[in-house]
Amino acid sequence: MPEAGYRGPVIDAHHHLWQLADDRYPWLRPGVLVPHRYGDYSAIKHDYTAADLLRDTAGQGVVATVSMEAEWDPADPVGETRSLARVAATTGVPGAMAAQARLDADDVAEVLAAQASHPSVRSIRHKPGGPARLEQVGSGRTRMSDQTWRAGYALLADHGLHFELQTPWWNLHEAAELAVDHPETLIVVNHAGVLLDHGARTMRGWRAALAELADLPNVVVKASGLCTEADGWDQFVNREVVLTLVGLYGADRVMFGSNFPVDGMFTTYAAMLDGFRDILADLPAAEQRAVFHDTAARVYRPARIHQPASAS
């Protein structure tokens, strides 16, 4: 780690946990491969528990974590929350949760109420679909423009829940409309707006899309999921991504997330964190702390790991 690198506390604002013996993750079942932006994800078809995360974060100064729903069986959306709550009771991992709810489902009101009844649930994710490739833009809109889905989205404010938005950057104009229409609900843009490559055309379009959202005060963004199928974890290209996010949003609206174990296909946890430390090393200390800790602390208010590891 560079001598100038950040050595303060870290909150991981985006990771997953799963045990495959539960057989509640259809996309992780043997023989199943769904379309994924990282390509063949067979390498992550194994348990990833709180103990595994604690092993990966050992010595890295991670003091709290936020788990992201992992496509648990939608017939029982609260089941994953209950399972993770039992784990958190003994480990402090996760310290807060982003839970599942289908916002256009008939029972959305009941599901949101049940999720919100768990004291560590802070937000909801429902991927809005829509154009999945740049060449598909114009062929349709996402669920963010569907009135039934938007009616479910409007209920988030009743429970004080944030919305976790995972969609490619070319769909973010719809998110801007959503943010304007529902200023009371915080939108957390996952994975920096989902870059599938780092070509010049992509980077220009991505930057413009993120800039449009940056003008809206009820939007924050995660510097997470920055790998691509072609580049893996590339610190050189991710330097431009992360520093662009900070430049557009300010450090107090950007937060680090590991996206482990998924991004563990390409790098170790320590190498990723060291990369982020190097990327942010020239920023003022307060801004580094915001990205690594303070933004996530404000947005998610996570409980701490019972025995956090010190930074090396």
Secondary structure as UniProt FT lines:
FT   TURN            3..4
FT   STRAND          10..15
FT   HELIX           20..22
FT   HELIX           26..28
FT   TURN            30..31
FT   TURN            37..38
FT   HELIX           42..44
FT   HELIX           50..57
FT   TURN            58..59
FT   STRAND          62..68
FT   TURN            74..75
FT   TURN            77..78
FT   HELIX           79..91
FT   STRAND          96..100
FT   TURN            103..104
FT   TURN            106..107
FT   HELIX           108..116
FT   TURN            119..120
FT   STRAND          121..125
FT   HELIX           134..136
FT   TURN            137..138
FT   HELIX           143..145
FT   HELIX           147..154
FT   HELIX           155..159
FT   STRAND          162..165
FT   HELIX           169..171
FT   HELIX           172..181
FT   TURN            183..184
FT   STRAND          187..189
FT   HELIX           190..193
FT   HELIX           200..214
FT   TURN            217..218
FT   STRAND          219..223
FT   TURN            229..231
FT   HELIX           235..249
FT   HELIX           251..253
FT   STRAND          254..256
FT   TURN            260..261
FT   HELIX           262..265
FT   HELIX           269..280
FT   TURN            281..282
FT   HELIX           285..289
FT   HELIX           290..294
FT   HELIX           295..300
//
